[in-house]
Amino acid sequence: MSTTTAPPPARRRHAARGRLTAWLFIAPLLIVNVLVIAGPGLMSVYYSFTDWDGLDQADFIWFSNYAELFGDPDFRRALLHNLLWTAFFLIVPMSMGLLGAFLLSRIRRGQLAFRVLFFIPYVIATVVSATIWRQILSPTSGVGPALSDLGIPLLDDVNFLGDGDIALGAVAFINNWQWWGFLVVIFLAAMQGIEPSLYEAARMDGASTWREFWHITLPSIRPTFMFLSLMTVIWSFLVFDYVYILTQGGPAGSTDVLSTVMYRAAFEEQQAGYASAIGVILALISATTVCGYLYLRRRLRWDI
């Protein structure tokens, strides 16, 4: 029995048609990305070197915005808050998500219900959840007065969103409430992809649950862990919605982050060029983080 194969020229033409078809399908998305993302991004870089106020003609002032930026105490304070926010979210939600997923992976019945419960906060609109939490933490009608009515005056004098010493932590706690359930679901999906025979072999060798987690689970989900860490860093520097809705950066700048400083500069102080410079800094931070991840991904041959 003989078999025939297409001659090399025919195969090349077929491959070329396949590549052309793929490019035709992806071309609209590329065009949209260029127009919607790359275009405004390049314009922001351009305006960061100008004194544009958002309306009138822009004049070049070269690096003056950047010089003013790093000498601005509001910018430095906001940058510090972003760094603290990033550290908090790399430690607390990531640890909670990892632990929650591991415990959930040991449950055989009712796991789907728990996954839905964990994921619900993530799908609630930010405006809705922030408004609810603002009422819960209100010093006049929130949990503090409710406890006082029950004879438990523990939070009588606590203004979670109005006290500059604790406001940033309160906003981060609320954001964590929404974020960590998403991490649980993603970590759980990664854990369910681990070969069960690895755990069976470990149990036959007498490994404890802790040793299974440390020597099997963690190494197996390391690519997912690093990818979520990357996204956490990027989202921590881009955080805006919860901060603006709950405190608008106050009181007295105690919850300001780079995004709120940029928003005020652009829309309240008519310093669009200065705001563009902050946007460029944020983009550089995100790009540097992504490049670092891609380097590690190639170096360690991760699959994600």
Rosetta silent file (secondary structure, phi, psi, omega in degrees, C-alpha in Angstrom):
SEQUENCE: MSTTTAPPPARRRHAARGRLTAWLFIAPLLIVNVLVIAGPGLMSVYYSFTDWDGLDQADFIWFSNYAELFGDPDFRRALLHNLLWTAFFLIVPMSMGLLGAFLLSRIRRGQLAFRVLFFIPYVIATVVSATIWRQILSPTSGVGPALSDLGIPLLDDVNFLGDGDIALGAVAFINNWQWWGFLVVIFLAAMQGIEPSLYEAARMDGASTWREFWHITLPSIRPTFMFLSLMTVIWSFLVFDYVYILTQGGPAGSTDVLSTVMYRAAFEEQQAGYASAIGVILALISATTVCGYLYLRRRLRWDI
SCORE:     score description
SCORE:     0.000 S_00000001
   1 L     0.000  127.642 -176.322    0.000    0.000    0.000 S_00000001
   2 L  -107.614  152.545  177.050    1.489    3.310   -1.040 S_00000001
   3 L  -119.948  149.692  178.517    0.901    6.756    0.352 S_00000001
   4 L  -118.378  146.633  177.153    1.180   10.061   -1.417 S_00000001
   5 L  -124.607  152.135  179.011    2.187   13.373    0.014 S_00000001
   6 L   -66.190  139.685  178.523    1.693   16.829   -1.346 S_00000001
   7 L   -62.993  153.436 -178.157    4.749   18.159   -3.160 S_00000001
   8 H   -50.460  -44.261  179.650    6.786   20.765   -1.280 S_00000001
   9 H   -60.165  -39.106  179.705    5.538   23.750   -3.372 S_00000001
  10 H   -65.489  -40.965  178.812    1.926   22.797   -2.655 S_00000001
  11 H   -63.693  -39.785  179.916    2.640   22.488    1.048 S_00000001
  12 H   -65.306  -40.511  178.576    4.332   25.889    1.051 S_00000001
  13 H   -65.042  -39.915  178.802    1.366   27.483   -0.717 S_00000001
  14 H   -63.872  -42.947  178.745   -1.013   25.855    1.746 S_00000001
  15 H   -64.766  -39.727  179.350    1.060   27.087    4.709 S_00000001
  16 H   -63.936  -41.222  177.735    1.221   30.585    3.220 S_00000001
  17 H   -63.755  -37.928  178.206   -2.567   30.650    2.804 S_00000001
  18 H   -63.275  -42.834  178.817   -2.933   29.516    6.417 S_00000001
  19 H   -65.550  -40.475  179.028   -0.676   32.315    7.653 S_00000001
  20 H   -62.842  -42.426  178.365   -2.520   34.862    5.517 S_00000001
  21 H   -61.359  -42.892  179.240   -5.865   33.689    6.892 S_00000001
  22 H   -61.403  -43.176 -179.993   -4.554   33.977   10.450 S_00000001
  23 H   -66.554  -35.579  178.432   -3.327   37.524    9.813 S_00000001
  24 H   -64.929  -36.069  178.765   -6.665   38.486    8.247 S_00000001
  25 H   -71.890  -37.481 -174.707   -8.468   37.311   11.377 S_00000001
  26 H   -87.666  -16.684 -176.698   -6.107   39.059   13.777 S_00000001
  27 H   -57.267  -45.575  179.359   -5.702   42.284   11.748 S_00000001
  28 H   -58.142  -40.988  179.445   -8.908   43.982   13.049 S_00000001
  29 H   -65.166  -40.275  178.700   -7.840   43.386   16.654 S_00000001
  30 H   -63.540  -41.408  179.930   -4.357   44.746   15.947 S_00000001
  31 H   -63.828  -43.276  178.496   -5.809   47.848   14.311 S_00000001
  32 H   -62.241  -42.428  179.145   -8.124   48.443   17.280 S_00000001
  33 H   -61.721  -41.984 -179.834   -5.206   48.012   19.694 S_00000001
  34 H   -63.844  -44.131 -176.985   -3.099   50.504   17.767 S_00000001
  35 H   -72.396  -39.488 -172.328   -5.903   53.070   17.640 S_00000001
  36 H   -90.259  -31.908 -175.147   -7.211   52.614   21.185 S_00000001
  37 H  -108.576  -59.055 -174.979   -4.040   51.785   23.130 S_00000001
  38 H   -65.263  -40.761 -179.063   -0.882   52.661   21.239 S_00000001
  39 H   -59.642  -58.758  177.322   -2.234   55.929   19.829 S_00000001
  40 H   -60.333  -32.926  178.396   -3.283   57.514   23.141 S_00000001
  41 H   -63.022  -45.029  178.746   -0.163   56.078   24.778 S_00000001
  42 H   -66.880  -36.077  177.065    2.135   57.817   22.315 S_00000001
  43 H   -65.296  -36.440  177.659    0.135   61.025   22.676 S_00000001
  44 H   -64.075  -40.542  177.071    0.595   60.835   26.459 S_00000001
  45 H   -61.261  -43.568  179.544    4.351   60.545   25.999 S_00000001
  46 H   -61.345  -49.090 -176.889    4.262   63.588   23.719 S_00000001
  47 H   -69.371  -20.977  178.599    2.157   65.678   26.118 S_00000001
  48 L   -66.647  -16.317  177.638    4.367   64.725   29.070 S_00000001
  49 L  -100.022   14.086 -177.838    7.018   66.997   27.541 S_00000001
  50 E  -126.109  173.338  176.058    4.628   69.942   27.259 S_00000001
  51 L  -102.340   29.019 -175.460    2.763   72.382   29.503 S_00000001
  52 L   -57.792  136.030  179.217   -0.603   71.384   28.033 S_00000001
  53 L  -102.476    5.747  179.825   -3.586   72.276   30.223 S_00000001
  54 L    97.955  -12.159 -177.361   -6.003   70.002   28.388 S_00000001
  55 L  -131.093  -52.615 -171.612   -7.517   72.752   26.242 S_00000001
  56 L   -85.213  179.998  178.544   -5.080   75.322   24.865 S_00000001
  57 L   -61.963  136.858 -179.616   -2.029   75.039   22.657 S_00000001
  58 L   -93.877  135.836  175.970    0.757   72.964   24.204 S_00000001
  59 L  -112.488  141.233 -179.867    4.321   74.307   24.357 S_00000001
  60 E   -68.163  130.541  172.721    7.378   72.104   24.755 S_00000001
  61 L  -127.245   10.876  175.973    9.023   72.284   28.160 S_00000001
  62 L    54.981 -119.393 -172.168   10.996   69.060   27.672 S_00000001
  63 L   -94.314   15.794 -177.563   11.809   67.358   31.007 S_00000001
  64 H   -63.008  -38.823  178.677   10.384   70.060   33.283 S_00000001
  65 H   -62.125  -40.370 -178.936    7.340   67.950   34.185 S_00000001
  66 H   -70.683  -36.861  176.859    9.551   65.042   35.207 S_00000001
  67 H   -64.505  -42.414  177.992   11.837   67.292   37.240 S_00000001
  68 H   -66.291  -35.310 -178.095    8.813   68.750   39.011 S_00000001
  69 H   -57.462  -53.803 -174.783    7.410   65.265   39.463 S_00000001
  70 H   -77.062   -9.519  173.021   10.265   63.866   41.505 S_00000001
  71 H   -97.778   -1.572 -177.243   10.476   67.052   43.545 S_00000001
  72 L   -86.818  118.428  179.993    6.765   66.983   44.361 S_00000001
  73 H   -62.866  -30.609  177.817    6.091   65.680   47.909 S_00000001
  74 H   -65.337  -40.664  178.412    2.574   64.617   46.867 S_00000001
  75 H   -65.379  -44.996 -178.569    4.013   62.424   44.117 S_00000001
  76 H   -64.452  -39.466  178.353    6.607   60.875   46.420 S_00000001
  77 H   -65.847  -42.670  179.108    3.997   60.176   49.083 S_00000001
  78 H   -64.284  -39.459  177.753    1.652   58.615   46.519 S_00000001
  79 H   -62.496  -41.440  176.906    4.499   56.478   45.153 S_00000001
  80 H   -61.454  -41.759  178.556    5.245   55.263   48.685 S_00000001
  81 H   -62.985  -39.742  176.715    1.576   54.375   49.142 S_00000001
  82 H   -63.343  -39.538  177.950    1.640   52.391   45.897 S_00000001
  83 H   -65.352  -42.509  177.236    4.716   50.508   47.085 S_00000001
  84 H   -64.358  -40.410  178.295    3.047   49.745   50.426 S_00000001
  85 H   -61.052  -44.946  179.862   -0.103   48.687   48.587 S_00000001
  86 H   -62.012  -45.608  179.528    1.940   46.364   46.365 S_00000001
  87 H   -60.903  -43.291  179.661    3.745   44.803   49.334 S_00000001
  88 H   -60.834  -46.031 -175.371    0.436   44.260   51.143 S_00000001
  89 H   -76.270  -23.139  174.210   -1.214   42.603   48.156 S_00000001
  90 H   -75.397  -23.380 -177.090    1.787   40.424   47.376 S_00000001
  91 H   -99.327  -57.779 -170.552    1.740   39.101   50.946 S_00000001
  92 H   -74.346  -62.101 -178.467   -1.801   39.087   52.346 S_00000001
  93 H   -62.815  -37.972  179.558   -4.182   38.308   49.434 S_00000001
  94 H   -63.371  -42.840  178.498   -1.690   35.995   47.727 S_00000001
  95 H   -66.033  -43.906  178.835   -1.183   34.023   50.947 S_00000001
  96 H   -63.800  -41.651  179.361   -4.918   33.933   51.660 S_00000001
  97 H   -64.394  -41.627  179.936   -5.687   32.871   48.098 S_00000001
  98 H   -65.660  -46.831 -179.892   -3.067   30.132   48.171 S_00000001
  99 H   -65.740  -43.939  179.473   -4.190   28.794   51.547 S_00000001
 100 H   -61.283  -41.540  179.257   -7.876   29.026   50.646 S_00000001
 101 H   -65.641  -40.382 -179.383   -7.330   27.159   47.377 S_00000001
 102 H   -65.495  -43.874  178.568   -5.326   24.422   49.087 S_00000001
 103 H   -65.808  -38.704 -179.950   -7.973   23.902   51.763 S_00000001
 104 H   -67.539  -32.165  179.521  -10.714   23.979   49.147 S_00000001
 105 H   -66.915  -18.445  179.305   -8.872   21.373   47.060 S_00000001
 106 L   -86.092   -9.304 -178.986   -9.220   18.936   49.985 S_00000001
 107 L   -88.543  131.295 -179.535  -13.017   19.264   49.931 S_00000001
 108 L   -98.809  -34.868 -179.048  -14.836   16.708   47.832 S_00000001
 109 L  -110.905  138.977  177.388  -18.461   17.756   48.370 S_00000001
 110 L    79.042   11.895 -177.322  -19.793   21.264   48.004 S_00000001
 111 H   -64.480  -39.025 -179.084  -16.633   22.602   46.377 S_00000001
 112 H   -61.379  -40.692  179.735  -18.563   24.347   43.601 S_00000001
 113 H   -62.664  -41.885  178.366  -20.683   26.248   46.129 S_00000001
 114 H   -65.243  -39.212  179.250  -17.573   27.482   47.929 S_00000001
 115 H   -62.227  -41.298  178.142  -15.988   28.549   44.638 S_00000001
 116 H   -63.971  -43.474  179.702  -19.074   30.590   43.787 S_00000001
 117 H   -61.666  -42.173  179.083  -19.065   32.200   47.243 S_00000001
 118 H   -65.651  -33.879 -172.758  -15.397   33.132   46.935 S_00000001
 119 H   -85.233  -20.326 -176.400  -15.894   34.561   43.445 S_00000001
 120 H   -54.791  -47.514 -179.736  -19.019   36.643   44.142 S_00000001
 121 H   -57.700  -31.324 -177.170  -17.145   39.681   45.589 S_00000001
 122 H   -69.928  -31.490 -176.213  -14.976   39.846   42.463 S_00000001
 123 H   -91.322   -6.934  175.175  -17.940   40.147   40.089 S_00000001
 124 L   -73.106  135.203  179.968  -19.744   42.809   42.135 S_00000001
 125 L   -56.738  138.837 -177.164  -19.296   46.244   40.566 S_00000001
 126 H   -57.821  -41.370 -179.623  -16.627   48.261   42.346 S_00000001
 127 H   -61.092  -40.445 -178.943  -18.943   51.234   42.841 S_00000001
 128 H   -66.510  -51.131 -177.118  -21.528   48.995   44.492 S_00000001
 129 H   -65.991  -38.254  179.093  -19.115   47.203   46.832 S_00000001
 130 H   -65.501  -39.642  178.779  -17.277   50.427   47.737 S_00000001
 131 H   -65.224  -41.164  178.349  -20.554   52.167   48.557 S_00000001
 132 H   -62.364  -46.275 -178.923  -21.657   49.254   50.744 S_00000001
 133 H   -67.042  -32.242  177.410  -18.344   49.222   52.615 S_00000001
 134 H   -64.510  -36.419  176.165  -18.459   52.983   53.082 S_00000001
 135 H   -70.987  -38.959  179.854  -21.788   52.551   54.852 S_00000001
 136 H   -62.524  -39.144 -176.255  -20.461   49.624   56.913 S_00000001
 137 L   -93.693    5.307 -179.946  -17.467   51.669   58.100 S_00000001
 138 L   -61.518  134.337  179.664  -19.389   54.904   58.609 S_00000001
 139 L   -73.666   -9.054 -178.740  -18.731   56.393   62.079 S_00000001
 140 L  -109.237  -27.698 -176.532  -22.377   57.466   62.348 S_00000001
 141 L  -137.453   14.745 -175.770  -24.356   54.574   60.861 S_00000001
 142 L   -97.553 -151.004 -174.681  -21.896   51.725   60.409 S_00000001
 143 H   -68.301  -32.010  179.628  -20.650   48.770   62.381 S_00000001
 144 H   -60.450  -56.668  176.963  -19.289   50.929   65.230 S_00000001
 145 H   -60.037  -34.424  179.243  -22.641   52.462   66.247 S_00000001
 146 H   -63.726  -42.181  177.462  -24.333   49.076   65.717 S_00000001
 147 H   -66.036  -37.056  178.240  -21.960   47.437   68.189 S_00000001
 148 H   -61.993  -39.366  178.368  -22.515   50.295   70.626 S_00000001
 149 H   -64.011  -24.544  178.485  -26.253   49.676   70.488 S_00000001
 150 L   -91.356    4.596  179.925  -25.510   46.082   71.497 S_00000001
 151 L    83.981   20.694  179.334  -23.429   47.246   74.436 S_00000001
 152 L  -121.820   85.204 -174.477  -20.052   46.629   72.751 S_00000001
 153 H   -83.856   46.263 -176.342  -18.388   50.068   72.411 S_00000001
 154 H   -73.352  -33.310 -172.167  -15.188   48.735   70.814 S_00000001
 155 H  -115.748   25.013 -176.927  -15.289   50.925   67.693 S_00000001
 156 L   -59.643  -42.873 -173.399  -16.967   54.049   69.039 S_00000001
 157 L  -101.827   15.181 -176.576  -14.059   56.385   68.359 S_00000001
 158 L  -101.015  121.785  174.533  -12.753   54.706   65.194 S_00000001
 159 L  -113.345   91.613 -170.480  -13.236   56.485   61.868 S_00000001
 160 L   -57.311  -41.208 -176.186  -11.785   53.960   59.455 S_00000001
 161 L   -98.092   -6.207 -179.080  -11.913   56.167   56.364 S_00000001
 162 L  -109.428   -6.100  178.397  -11.457   59.514   58.101 S_00000001
 163 L   -98.284  116.254 -176.437   -8.390   58.769   60.219 S_00000001
 164 L   -60.424  -21.925 -178.657   -5.214   59.362   58.222 S_00000001
 165 L   -77.375  -24.761 -175.603   -3.308   56.754   60.231 S_00000001
 166 L  -124.531   -4.587 -174.039   -5.559   53.852   59.259 S_00000001
 167 H   -61.930  -43.328 -178.860   -7.459   55.008   56.155 S_00000001
 168 H   -62.767  -41.639  177.626   -5.027   53.483   53.641 S_00000001
 169 H   -64.306  -36.863  179.024   -5.155   50.153   55.458 S_00000001
 170 H   -65.732  -42.797  178.801   -8.956   50.266   55.530 S_00000001
 171 H   -65.737  -41.037  178.101   -9.161   50.865   51.776 S_00000001
 172 H   -63.373  -39.332  177.351   -6.633   48.079   51.140 S_00000001
 173 H   -60.050  -43.642 -179.430   -8.678   45.733   53.351 S_00000001
 174 H   -65.289  -43.204  177.925  -11.812   46.464   51.304 S_00000001
 175 H   -63.875  -37.086  177.465   -9.971   45.911   48.027 S_00000001
 176 H   -63.971  -37.409  177.734   -8.560   42.669   49.449 S_00000001
 177 H   -56.107  -38.147  179.601  -12.100   41.508   50.248 S_00000001
 178 H   -79.458  -34.742 -166.574  -12.867   41.681   46.533 S_00000001
 179 H   -84.513  -37.274 -168.228   -9.540   40.416   45.220 S_00000001
 180 H   -70.379  -28.640  177.030   -8.588   37.363   47.270 S_00000001
 181 H   -63.989  -36.557  175.210  -11.571   35.227   46.203 S_00000001
 182 H   -61.511  -42.047  178.505  -10.455   35.598   42.602 S_00000001
 183 H   -64.006  -38.304  177.797   -7.004   34.354   43.609 S_00000001
 184 H   -57.983  -47.425 -176.959   -8.569   31.356   45.367 S_00000001
 185 H   -64.638  -42.716 -179.048  -10.384   30.315   42.190 S_00000001
 186 H   -68.621  -44.453  177.341   -7.314   30.711   39.956 S_00000001
 187 H   -62.144  -39.443  179.806   -4.998   28.896   42.373 S_00000001
 188 H   -63.566  -41.326  177.713   -7.572   26.119   42.755 S_00000001
 189 H   -61.343  -39.713  178.214   -7.761   25.667   38.982 S_00000001
 190 H   -66.631  -40.510 -179.742   -3.966   25.352   38.863 S_00000001
 191 H   -66.562  -34.182 -179.761   -3.948   22.823   41.715 S_00000001
 192 H   -71.435  -13.149  176.363   -6.592   20.697   40.025 S_00000001
 193 L   -88.711   -1.263  179.111   -4.270   20.356   37.044 S_00000001
 194 L   -76.964  138.621 -179.190   -1.589   18.615   39.130 S_00000001
 195 L   -62.140  120.457 -178.849   -1.179   14.909   38.392 S_00000001
 196 H   -59.347  -28.001 -178.210   -2.941   12.957   41.222 S_00000001
 197 H   -62.390  -25.651  177.972   -0.328   10.200   41.046 S_00000001
 198 H   -65.028  -42.509  177.904    2.214   12.611   42.554 S_00000001
 199 H   -68.824  -38.374  179.884    0.132   12.897   45.719 S_00000001
 200 H   -62.638  -42.456  178.751   -0.520    9.151   45.787 S_00000001
 201 H   -65.437  -38.325  179.368    3.194    8.414   45.613 S_00000001
 202 H   -65.558  -39.921  179.342    3.891   10.957   48.360 S_00000001
 203 H   -66.710  -36.456  177.869    1.267    9.395   50.635 S_00000001
 204 H   -63.837  -29.648  177.747    2.746    5.954   50.067 S_00000001
 205 L   -85.722    1.574  177.351    6.070    7.371   51.259 S_00000001
 206 L    83.514   21.817 -179.157    4.377    8.724   54.387 S_00000001
 207 L   -71.598  140.189  176.617    4.448   12.416   53.437 S_00000001
 208 L   -78.998  169.782  178.035    2.350   14.748   55.575 S_00000001
 209 H   -59.874  -39.824  178.998   -0.124   17.252   54.140 S_00000001
 210 H   -62.786  -42.884  179.975    2.396   20.038   54.733 S_00000001
 211 H   -67.913  -35.829  175.326    5.133   18.172   52.845 S_00000001
 212 H   -60.822  -45.187 -178.947    2.722   17.489   49.976 S_00000001
 213 H   -64.201  -44.524 -173.854    1.926   21.193   49.795 S_00000001
 214 H   -74.006  -38.026 -172.482    5.550   22.310   50.031 S_00000001
 215 H  -101.288  -15.167 -179.644    7.161   19.739   47.726 S_00000001
 216 H  -118.239  -55.278 -174.378    4.381   19.011   45.213 S_00000001
 217 H   -64.545  -53.946 -176.813    1.719   21.721   45.159 S_00000001
 218 H   -60.144  -49.544  178.839    3.923   24.818   45.309 S_00000001
 219 H   -61.162  -33.523 -176.664    6.483   23.712   42.674 S_00000001
 220 H   -72.585  -31.043 -178.172    3.684   22.589   40.349 S_00000001
 221 L  -103.274   13.203 -177.819    1.796   25.894   40.474 S_00000001
 222 H   -56.234  -43.191  177.971    4.875   28.141   40.509 S_00000001
 223 H   -59.199  -42.369  177.668    4.182   29.537   36.992 S_00000001
 224 H   -64.083  -41.480  179.079    0.626   30.455   38.014 S_00000001
 225 H   -60.397  -44.421 -178.592    1.898   31.966   41.262 S_00000001
 226 H   -69.739  -36.348  178.280    4.424   34.128   39.435 S_00000001
 227 H   -65.409  -43.500  178.130    1.879   35.222   36.825 S_00000001
 228 H   -67.023  -32.619  175.012   -0.595   36.270   39.519 S_00000001
 229 H   -64.126  -41.824  176.458    2.217   38.074   41.325 S_00000001
 230 H   -58.675  -49.811 -178.774    2.931   39.973   38.110 S_00000001
 231 H   -64.548  -34.640  178.382   -0.715   40.959   37.716 S_00000001
 232 H   -64.267  -42.780  178.567   -0.890   41.937   41.395 S_00000001
 233 H   -62.261  -46.892 -178.301    2.071   44.300   41.029 S_00000001
 234 H   -63.273  -48.494 -178.656    0.605   45.914   37.913 S_00000001
 235 H   -66.475  -30.290  178.505   -2.891   46.279   39.367 S_00000001
 236 H   -66.596  -34.284  178.231   -1.472   47.625   42.635 S_00000001
 237 H   -81.528  -19.313  179.481    0.178   50.488   40.771 S_00000001
 238 H   -98.255    2.822 -176.527   -2.942   51.130   38.701 S_00000001
 239 L   -57.949  135.214 -179.668   -5.354   51.096   41.657 S_00000001
 240 L  -148.715  -49.045 -167.628   -7.778   53.997   41.506 S_00000001
 241 H   -58.838  -52.636 -178.214  -11.445   53.078   41.863 S_00000001
 242 H   -63.492  -41.447 -178.977  -11.625   52.014   45.515 S_00000001
 243 H   -63.141  -46.292 -175.665   -9.361   54.836   46.657 S_00000001
 244 H   -69.871  -41.145 -178.032  -11.272   57.514   44.780 S_00000001
 245 H   -67.880  -40.560 -173.695  -14.750   56.267   45.689 S_00000001
 246 H   -82.983  -40.958 -172.822  -13.989   55.752   49.385 S_00000001
 247 L  -134.186  -14.383 -174.587  -11.648   58.634   50.250 S_00000001
 248 L    55.071   30.612  178.430  -10.675   60.543   47.068 S_00000001
 249 L    90.107   -9.759 -179.056   -7.102   60.365   48.340 S_00000001
 250 L   -89.507 -174.796   -4.821   -7.871   61.924   51.711 S_00000001
 251 L   -76.741  136.750  177.389   -7.811   62.751   54.454 S_00000001
 252 L    55.362   40.168  176.249   -4.947   65.152   53.711 S_00000001
 253 L    75.722    9.451 -175.271   -3.437   62.874   51.073 S_00000001
 254 L   -71.538  -15.675  176.236   -3.088   59.925   53.457 S_00000001
 255 L  -119.906   12.447  178.951   -4.582   57.531   50.886 S_00000001
 256 L   -60.950  137.496  169.753   -3.289   59.188   47.729 S_00000001
 257 L  -125.227  172.851 -174.359   -1.874   56.867   45.081 S_00000001
 258 H   -58.511  -36.599 -178.167   -0.323   57.771   41.746 S_00000001
 259 H   -67.054  -37.455  179.318   -3.620   57.386   39.901 S_00000001
 260 H   -72.728  -35.822  175.419   -5.475   59.824   42.167 S_00000001
 261 H   -63.889  -41.586  178.844   -2.653   62.381   41.929 S_00000001
 262 H   -64.308  -42.615  179.958   -2.747   62.003   38.146 S_00000001
 263 H   -61.452  -46.668 -179.659   -6.540   62.403   38.082 S_00000001
 264 H   -63.201  -42.058 -179.501   -6.453   65.588   40.146 S_00000001
 265 H   -62.008  -39.365 -175.528   -3.658   67.064   38.047 S_00000001
 266 H   -78.092  -43.435 -168.427   -5.529   66.387   34.811 S_00000001
 267 H  -108.997  -15.297  179.232   -9.135   67.225   35.717 S_00000001
 268 L  -111.663  -33.067 -177.311   -9.015   69.526   38.736 S_00000001
 269 L  -106.140    1.217  179.074   -5.762   71.456   38.345 S_00000001
 270 L    52.792   43.168  175.582   -5.719   71.573   34.508 S_00000001
 271 L  -116.897   67.131 -175.579   -2.164   70.197   34.346 S_00000001
 272 H   -64.912  -34.561  177.845   -2.661   67.596   31.636 S_00000001
 273 H   -65.004  -42.614  177.866    1.023   67.590   30.695 S_00000001
 274 H   -64.712  -42.715  177.726    2.034   66.913   34.288 S_00000001
 275 H   -63.109  -36.804  177.464   -0.615   64.187   34.554 S_00000001
 276 H   -63.408  -36.443  177.522    0.720   62.636   31.342 S_00000001
 277 H   -63.268  -39.880  176.124    4.175   62.451   32.915 S_00000001
 278 H   -63.869  -41.479  177.731    2.699   60.487   35.837 S_00000001
 279 H   -60.734  -39.001  177.699    0.977   58.201   33.334 S_00000001
 280 H   -64.497  -41.094  177.603    4.288   57.582   31.577 S_00000001
 281 H   -60.885  -43.821  178.270    5.901   56.670   34.906 S_00000001
 282 H   -62.372  -41.136  178.772    3.087   54.193   35.592 S_00000001
 283 H   -64.677  -39.529  178.419    3.484   52.700   32.125 S_00000001
 284 H   -65.328  -39.126  177.545    7.241   52.314   32.628 S_00000001
 285 H   -62.703  -45.228  179.459    6.687   50.554   35.960 S_00000001
 286 H   -64.282  -43.928 -179.439    4.221   48.138   34.338 S_00000001
 287 H   -64.062  -40.879  178.099    6.481   47.536   31.335 S_00000001
 288 H   -62.952  -41.306  178.512    9.495   46.880   33.568 S_00000001
 289 H   -62.985  -44.530  179.912    7.477   44.395   35.622 S_00000001
 290 H   -64.357  -42.990  179.588    6.286   42.570   32.498 S_00000001
 291 H   -62.212  -40.359  176.737    9.802   42.442   31.025 S_00000001
 292 H   -62.280  -41.252  178.290   11.131   40.987   34.275 S_00000001
 293 H   -65.013  -45.117 -179.328    8.416   38.339   34.230 S_00000001
 294 H   -62.544  -36.238  176.908    9.059   37.447   30.579 S_00000001
 295 H   -62.954  -47.622  179.227   12.774   37.102   31.313 S_00000001
 296 H   -64.800  -37.974 -179.869   12.093   34.722   34.196 S_00000001
 297 H   -61.667  -43.735  179.099    9.514   32.854   32.122 S_00000001
 298 H   -71.753  -39.902 -177.609   12.014   32.212   29.354 S_00000001
 299 H   -65.230  -40.831 -176.282   14.871   31.500   31.741 S_00000001
 300 H   -99.442   -0.529  175.621   12.888   28.999   33.816 S_00000001
 301 L    58.922   50.698  176.008   10.742   27.716   30.906 S_00000001
 302 L   -77.115  158.289 -178.593    7.380   28.348   32.492 S_00000001
 303 L   -96.404   -1.130 -177.271    4.218   27.431   30.587 S_00000001
 304 L  -132.791    0.000    0.000    2.225   30.537   31.516 S_00000001
